[in-house]
Amino acid sequence: MPAPVVLRPRHHGLDHAQGRLRGLWYYTVGEILVRARTQRRRAEGAPAAPSGPFFGGADPARVPRLAAVGNRWPELAERDIYRQGLRAFVDGLLAQAGRAS
Protein backbone atom coordinates (compact mmCIF):
# COMPACT_ATOMS: atom_id res chain seq x y z
CA MET A 1 0.00 0.00 0.00
CA PRO A 2 1.48 3.40 -0.97
CA ALA A 3 0.20 5.22 2.14
CA PRO A 4 3.58 5.23 3.96
CA VAL A 5 5.18 7.05 1.02
CA VAL A 6 2.26 9.42 0.43
CA LEU A 7 1.70 10.29 4.08
CA ARG A 8 5.27 10.30 5.36
CA PRO A 9 5.04 13.17 7.92
CA ARG A 10 8.78 13.74 8.35
CA HIS A 11 9.18 14.32 4.61
CA HIS A 12 6.30 16.67 3.84
CA GLY A 13 5.13 17.76 7.28
CA LEU A 14 2.04 16.80 9.22
CA ASP A 15 -0.04 19.61 7.73
CA HIS A 16 0.70 18.37 4.23
CA ALA A 17 -0.21 14.78 5.16
CA GLN A 18 -3.40 15.96 6.84
CA GLY A 19 -4.36 17.86 3.69
CA ARG A 20 -3.87 14.74 1.60
CA LEU A 21 -5.99 12.66 3.95
CA ARG A 22 -8.70 15.31 3.90
CA GLY A 23 -8.70 15.34 0.09
CA LEU A 24 -9.02 11.57 0.04
CA TRP A 25 -11.82 11.73 2.61
CA TYR A 26 -13.74 14.36 0.59
CA TYR A 27 -13.37 12.28 -2.57
CA THR A 28 -14.63 9.15 -0.81
CA VAL A 29 -17.58 10.87 0.87
CA GLY A 30 -18.51 12.62 -2.38
CA GLU A 31 -18.62 9.32 -4.25
CA ILE A 32 -20.77 7.74 -1.54
CA LEU A 33 -23.20 10.67 -1.42
CA VAL A 34 -23.68 10.95 -5.18
CA ARG A 35 -24.32 7.25 -5.65
CA ALA A 36 -26.55 6.92 -2.58
CA ARG A 37 -28.67 9.89 -3.62
CA THR A 38 -28.93 8.62 -7.20
CA GLN A 39 -30.02 5.17 -6.02
CA ARG A 40 -32.52 6.62 -3.53
CA ARG A 41 -34.12 8.87 -6.14
CA ARG A 42 -34.40 5.95 -8.55
CA ALA A 43 -36.04 3.75 -5.85
CA GLU A 44 -38.54 6.54 -5.14
CA GLY A 45 -39.40 6.77 -8.84
CA ALA A 46 -37.98 10.28 -9.08
CA PRO A 47 -35.53 11.35 -11.77
CA ALA A 48 -31.97 10.47 -10.76
CA ALA A 49 -31.04 14.15 -10.98
CA PRO A 50 -33.15 17.21 -10.34
CA SER A 51 -34.17 19.22 -13.34
CA GLY A 52 -33.06 22.78 -13.59
CA PRO A 53 -30.29 24.99 -14.86
CA PHE A 54 -27.44 23.08 -13.23
CA PHE A 55 -28.02 19.88 -15.17
CA GLY A 56 -29.89 20.86 -18.30
CA GLY A 57 -29.30 24.52 -18.84
CA ALA A 58 -25.59 25.08 -18.35
CA ASP A 59 -24.27 27.77 -20.68
CA PRO A 60 -21.77 26.15 -23.11
CA ALA A 61 -19.96 29.47 -23.52
CA ARG A 62 -19.31 29.79 -19.78
CA VAL A 63 -18.98 26.16 -18.66
CA PRO A 64 -18.45 23.98 -21.73
CA ARG A 65 -17.59 20.76 -19.91
CA LEU A 66 -20.55 20.98 -17.55
CA ALA A 67 -22.83 21.77 -20.49
CA ALA A 68 -21.48 18.71 -22.30
CA VAL A 69 -22.49 16.54 -19.33
CA GLY A 70 -25.88 18.23 -19.09
CA ASN A 71 -28.70 15.73 -18.92
CA ARG A 72 -26.33 12.74 -18.92
CA TRP A 73 -25.64 13.37 -15.23
CA PRO A 74 -27.96 10.59 -13.93
CA GLU A 75 -26.26 8.00 -16.16
CA LEU A 76 -22.79 9.22 -15.17
CA ALA A 77 -23.62 9.46 -11.45
CA GLU A 78 -24.60 5.80 -11.32
CA ARG A 79 -21.23 4.57 -12.55
CA ASP A 80 -18.98 2.99 -9.96
CA ILE A 81 -15.67 4.67 -10.74
CA TYR A 82 -14.37 4.90 -7.19
CA ARG A 83 -11.35 2.64 -7.74
CA GLN A 84 -10.41 4.41 -10.97
CA GLY A 85 -10.63 7.81 -9.29
CA LEU A 86 -8.79 6.62 -6.20
CA ARG A 87 -6.00 5.23 -8.35
CA ALA A 88 -5.68 8.57 -10.16
CA PHE A 89 -5.71 10.42 -6.83
CA VAL A 90 -2.94 8.25 -5.34
CA ASP A 91 -0.91 8.30 -8.57
CA GLY A 92 -1.02 12.09 -8.48
CA LEU A 93 0.12 12.16 -4.86
CA LEU A 94 2.97 9.77 -5.61
CA ALA A 95 4.04 11.87 -8.59
CA GLN A 96 4.08 14.98 -6.38
CA ALA A 97 6.09 13.16 -3.73
CA GLY A 98 8.58 12.02 -6.38
CA ARG A 99 9.08 15.59 -7.64
CA ALA A 100 9.56 16.88 -4.09
CA SER A 101 12.30 14.34 -3.30
PyMOL CGO cylinders between C-alpha atoms (Angstrom):
from pymol import cmd
from pymol.cgo import CYLINDER

trace = [
    CYLINDER, 0.00, 0.00, 0.00, 1.48, 3.40, -0.97, 0.3, 1, 1, 1, 1, 1, 1,
    CYLINDER, 1.48, 3.40, -0.97, 0.20, 5.22, 2.14, 0.3, 1, 1, 1, 1, 1, 1,
    CYLINDER, 0.20, 5.22, 2.14, 3.58, 5.23, 3.96, 0.3, 1, 1, 1, 1, 1, 1,
    CYLINDER, 3.58, 5.23, 3.96, 5.18, 7.05, 1.02, 0.3, 1, 1, 1, 1, 1, 1,
    CYLINDER, 5.18, 7.05, 1.02, 2.26, 9.42, 0.43, 0.3, 1, 1, 1, 1, 1, 1,
    CYLINDER, 2.26, 9.42, 0.43, 1.70, 10.29, 4.08, 0.3, 1, 1, 1, 1, 1, 1,
    CYLINDER, 1.70, 10.29, 4.08, 5.27, 10.30, 5.36, 0.3, 1, 1, 1, 1, 1, 1,
    CYLINDER, 5.27, 10.30, 5.36, 5.04, 13.17, 7.92, 0.3, 1, 1, 1, 1, 1, 1,
    CYLINDER, 5.04, 13.17, 7.92, 8.78, 13.74, 8.35, 0.3, 1, 1, 1, 1, 1, 1,
    CYLINDER, 8.78, 13.74, 8.35, 9.18, 14.32, 4.61, 0.3, 1, 1, 1, 1, 1, 1,
    CYLINDER, 9.18, 14.32, 4.61, 6.30, 16.67, 3.84, 0.3, 1, 1, 1, 1, 1, 1,
    CYLINDER, 6.30, 16.67, 3.84, 5.13, 17.76, 7.28, 0.3, 1, 1, 1, 1, 1, 1,
    CYLINDER, 5.13, 17.76, 7.28, 2.04, 16.80, 9.22, 0.3, 1, 1, 1, 1, 1, 1,
    CYLINDER, 2.04, 16.80, 9.22, -0.04, 19.61, 7.73, 0.3, 1, 1, 1, 1, 1, 1,
    CYLINDER, -0.04, 19.61, 7.73, 0.70, 18.37, 4.23, 0.3, 1, 1, 1, 1, 1, 1,
    CYLINDER, 0.70, 18.37, 4.23, -0.21, 14.78, 5.16, 0.3, 1, 1, 1, 1, 1, 1,
    CYLINDER, -0.21, 14.78, 5.16, -3.40, 15.96, 6.84, 0.3, 1, 1, 1, 1, 1, 1,
    CYLINDER, -3.40, 15.96, 6.84, -4.36, 17.86, 3.69, 0.3, 1, 1, 1, 1, 1, 1,
    CYLINDER, -4.36, 17.86, 3.69, -3.87, 14.74, 1.60, 0.3, 1, 1, 1, 1, 1, 1,
    CYLINDER, -3.87, 14.74, 1.60, -5.99, 12.66, 3.95, 0.3, 1, 1, 1, 1, 1, 1,
    CYLINDER, -5.99, 12.66, 3.95, -8.70, 15.31, 3.90, 0.3, 1, 1, 1, 1, 1, 1,
    CYLINDER, -8.70, 15.31, 3.90, -8.70, 15.34, 0.09, 0.3, 1, 1, 1, 1, 1, 1,
    CYLINDER, -8.70, 15.34, 0.09, -9.02, 11.57, 0.04, 0.3, 1, 1, 1, 1, 1, 1,
    CYLINDER, -9.02, 11.57, 0.04, -11.82, 11.73, 2.61, 0.3, 1, 1, 1, 1, 1, 1,
    CYLINDER, -11.82, 11.73, 2.61, -13.74, 14.36, 0.59, 0.3, 1, 1, 1, 1, 1, 1,
    CYLINDER, -13.74, 14.36, 0.59, -13.37, 12.28, -2.57, 0.3, 1, 1, 1, 1, 1, 1,
    CYLINDER, -13.37, 12.28, -2.57, -14.63, 9.15, -0.81, 0.3, 1, 1, 1, 1, 1, 1,
    CYLINDER, -14.63, 9.15, -0.81, -17.58, 10.87, 0.87, 0.3, 1, 1, 1, 1, 1, 1,
    CYLINDER, -17.58, 10.87, 0.87, -18.51, 12.62, -2.38, 0.3, 1, 1, 1, 1, 1, 1,
    CYLINDER, -18.51, 12.62, -2.38, -18.62, 9.32, -4.25, 0.3, 1, 1, 1, 1, 1, 1,
    CYLINDER, -18.62, 9.32, -4.25, -20.77, 7.74, -1.54, 0.3, 1, 1, 1, 1, 1, 1,
    CYLINDER, -20.77, 7.74, -1.54, -23.20, 10.67, -1.42, 0.3, 1, 1, 1, 1, 1, 1,
    CYLINDER, -23.20, 10.67, -1.42, -23.68, 10.95, -5.18, 0.3, 1, 1, 1, 1, 1, 1,
    CYLINDER, -23.68, 10.95, -5.18, -24.32, 7.25, -5.65, 0.3, 1, 1, 1, 1, 1, 1,
    CYLINDER, -24.32, 7.25, -5.65, -26.55, 6.92, -2.58, 0.3, 1, 1, 1, 1, 1, 1,
    CYLINDER, -26.55, 6.92, -2.58, -28.67, 9.89, -3.62, 0.3, 1, 1, 1, 1, 1, 1,
    CYLINDER, -28.67, 9.89, -3.62, -28.93, 8.62, -7.20, 0.3, 1, 1, 1, 1, 1, 1,
    CYLINDER, -28.93, 8.62, -7.20, -30.02, 5.17, -6.02, 0.3, 1, 1, 1, 1, 1, 1,
    CYLINDER, -30.02, 5.17, -6.02, -32.52, 6.62, -3.53, 0.3, 1, 1, 1, 1, 1, 1,
    CYLINDER, -32.52, 6.62, -3.53, -34.12, 8.87, -6.14, 0.3, 1, 1, 1, 1, 1, 1,
    CYLINDER, -34.12, 8.87, -6.14, -34.40, 5.95, -8.55, 0.3, 1, 1, 1, 1, 1, 1,
    CYLINDER, -34.40, 5.95, -8.55, -36.04, 3.75, -5.85, 0.3, 1, 1, 1, 1, 1, 1,
    CYLINDER, -36.04, 3.75, -5.85, -38.54, 6.54, -5.14, 0.3, 1, 1, 1, 1, 1, 1,
    CYLINDER, -38.54, 6.54, -5.14, -39.40, 6.77, -8.84, 0.3, 1, 1, 1, 1, 1, 1,
    CYLINDER, -39.40, 6.77, -8.84, -37.98, 10.28, -9.08, 0.3, 1, 1, 1, 1, 1, 1,
    CYLINDER, -37.98, 10.28, -9.08, -35.53, 11.35, -11.77, 0.3, 1, 1, 1, 1, 1, 1,
    CYLINDER, -35.53, 11.35, -11.77, -31.97, 10.47, -10.76, 0.3, 1, 1, 1, 1, 1, 1,
    CYLINDER, -31.97, 10.47, -10.76, -31.04, 14.15, -10.98, 0.3, 1, 1, 1, 1, 1, 1,
    CYLINDER, -31.04, 14.15, -10.98, -33.15, 17.21, -10.34, 0.3, 1, 1, 1, 1, 1, 1,
    CYLINDER, -33.15, 17.21, -10.34, -34.17, 19.22, -13.34, 0.3, 1, 1, 1, 1, 1, 1,
    CYLINDER, -34.17, 19.22, -13.34, -33.06, 22.78, -13.59, 0.3, 1, 1, 1, 1, 1, 1,
    CYLINDER, -33.06, 22.78, -13.59, -30.29, 24.99, -14.86, 0.3, 1, 1, 1, 1, 1, 1,
    CYLINDER, -30.29, 24.99, -14.86, -27.44, 23.08, -13.23, 0.3, 1, 1, 1, 1, 1, 1,
    CYLINDER, -27.44, 23.08, -13.23, -28.02, 19.88, -15.17, 0.3, 1, 1, 1, 1, 1, 1,
    CYLINDER, -28.02, 19.88, -15.17, -29.89, 20.86, -18.30, 0.3, 1, 1, 1, 1, 1, 1,
    CYLINDER, -29.89, 20.86, -18.30, -29.30, 24.52, -18.84, 0.3, 1, 1, 1, 1, 1, 1,
    CYLINDER, -29.30, 24.52, -18.84, -25.59, 25.08, -18.35, 0.3, 1, 1, 1, 1, 1, 1,
    CYLINDER, -25.59, 25.08, -18.35, -24.27, 27.77, -20.68, 0.3, 1, 1, 1, 1, 1, 1,
    CYLINDER, -24.27, 27.77, -20.68, -21.77, 26.15, -23.11, 0.3, 1, 1, 1, 1, 1, 1,
    CYLINDER, -21.77, 26.15, -23.11, -19.96, 29.47, -23.52, 0.3, 1, 1, 1, 1, 1, 1,
    CYLINDER, -19.96, 29.47, -23.52, -19.31, 29.79, -19.78, 0.3, 1, 1, 1, 1, 1, 1,
    CYLINDER, -19.31, 29.79, -19.78, -18.98, 26.16, -18.66, 0.3, 1, 1, 1, 1, 1, 1,
    CYLINDER, -18.98, 26.16, -18.66, -18.45, 23.98, -21.73, 0.3, 1, 1, 1, 1, 1, 1,
    CYLINDER, -18.45, 23.98, -21.73, -17.59, 20.76, -19.91, 0.3, 1, 1, 1, 1, 1, 1,
    CYLINDER, -17.59, 20.76, -19.91, -20.55, 20.98, -17.55, 0.3, 1, 1, 1, 1, 1, 1,
    CYLINDER, -20.55, 20.98, -17.55, -22.83, 21.77, -20.49, 0.3, 1, 1, 1, 1, 1, 1,
    CYLINDER, -22.83, 21.77, -20.49, -21.48, 18.71, -22.30, 0.3, 1, 1, 1, 1, 1, 1,
    CYLINDER, -21.48, 18.71, -22.30, -22.49, 16.54, -19.33, 0.3, 1, 1, 1, 1, 1, 1,
    CYLINDER, -22.49, 16.54, -19.33, -25.88, 18.23, -19.09, 0.3, 1, 1, 1, 1, 1, 1,
    CYLINDER, -25.88, 18.23, -19.09, -28.70, 15.73, -18.92, 0.3, 1, 1, 1, 1, 1, 1,
    CYLINDER, -28.70, 15.73, -18.92, -26.33, 12.74, -18.92, 0.3, 1, 1, 1, 1, 1, 1,
    CYLINDER, -26.33, 12.74, -18.92, -25.64, 13.37, -15.23, 0.3, 1, 1, 1, 1, 1, 1,
    CYLINDER, -25.64, 13.37, -15.23, -27.96, 10.59, -13.93, 0.3, 1, 1, 1, 1, 1, 1,
    CYLINDER, -27.96, 10.59, -13.93, -26.26, 8.00, -16.16, 0.3, 1, 1, 1, 1, 1, 1,
    CYLINDER, -26.26, 8.00, -16.16, -22.79, 9.22, -15.17, 0.3, 1, 1, 1, 1, 1, 1,
    CYLINDER, -22.79, 9.22, -15.17, -23.62, 9.46, -11.45, 0.3, 1, 1, 1, 1, 1, 1,
    CYLINDER, -23.62, 9.46, -11.45, -24.60, 5.80, -11.32, 0.3, 1, 1, 1, 1, 1, 1,
    CYLINDER, -24.60, 5.80, -11.32, -21.23, 4.57, -12.55, 0.3, 1, 1, 1, 1, 1, 1,
    CYLINDER, -21.23, 4.57, -12.55, -18.98, 2.99, -9.96, 0.3, 1, 1, 1, 1, 1, 1,
    CYLINDER, -18.98, 2.99, -9.96, -15.67, 4.67, -10.74, 0.3, 1, 1, 1, 1, 1, 1,
    CYLINDER, -15.67, 4.67, -10.74, -14.37, 4.90, -7.19, 0.3, 1, 1, 1, 1, 1, 1,
    CYLINDER, -14.37, 4.90, -7.19, -11.35, 2.64, -7.74, 0.3, 1, 1, 1, 1, 1, 1,
    CYLINDER, -11.35, 2.64, -7.74, -10.41, 4.41, -10.97, 0.3, 1, 1, 1, 1, 1, 1,
    CYLINDER, -10.41, 4.41, -10.97, -10.63, 7.81, -9.29, 0.3, 1, 1, 1, 1, 1, 1,
    CYLINDER, -10.63, 7.81, -9.29, -8.79, 6.62, -6.20, 0.3, 1, 1, 1, 1, 1, 1,
    CYLINDER, -8.79, 6.62, -6.20, -6.00, 5.23, -8.35, 0.3, 1, 1, 1, 1, 1, 1,
    CYLINDER, -6.00, 5.23, -8.35, -5.68, 8.57, -10.16, 0.3, 1, 1, 1, 1, 1, 1,
    CYLINDER, -5.68, 8.57, -10.16, -5.71, 10.42, -6.83, 0.3, 1, 1, 1, 1, 1, 1,
    CYLINDER, -5.71, 10.42, -6.83, -2.94, 8.25, -5.34, 0.3, 1, 1, 1, 1, 1, 1,
    CYLINDER, -2.94, 8.25, -5.34, -0.91, 8.30, -8.57, 0.3, 1, 1, 1, 1, 1, 1,
    CYLINDER, -0.91, 8.30, -8.57, -1.02, 12.09, -8.48, 0.3, 1, 1, 1, 1, 1, 1,
    CYLINDER, -1.02, 12.09, -8.48, 0.12, 12.16, -4.86, 0.3, 1, 1, 1, 1, 1, 1,
    CYLINDER, 0.12, 12.16, -4.86, 2.97, 9.77, -5.61, 0.3, 1, 1, 1, 1, 1, 1,
    CYLINDER, 2.97, 9.77, -5.61, 4.04, 11.87, -8.59, 0.3, 1, 1, 1, 1, 1, 1,
    CYLINDER, 4.04, 11.87, -8.59, 4.08, 14.98, -6.38, 0.3, 1, 1, 1, 1, 1, 1,
    CYLINDER, 4.08, 14.98, -6.38, 6.09, 13.16, -3.73, 0.3, 1, 1, 1, 1, 1, 1,
    CYLINDER, 6.09, 13.16, -3.73, 8.58, 12.02, -6.38, 0.3, 1, 1, 1, 1, 1, 1,
    CYLINDER, 8.58, 12.02, -6.38, 9.08, 15.59, -7.64, 0.3, 1, 1, 1, 1, 1, 1,
    CYLINDER, 9.08, 15.59, -7.64, 9.56, 16.88, -4.09, 0.3, 1, 1, 1, 1, 1, 1,
    CYLINDER, 9.56, 16.88, -4.09, 12.30, 14.34, -3.30, 0.3, 1, 1, 1, 1, 1, 1,
]
cmd.load_cgo(trace, "trace")
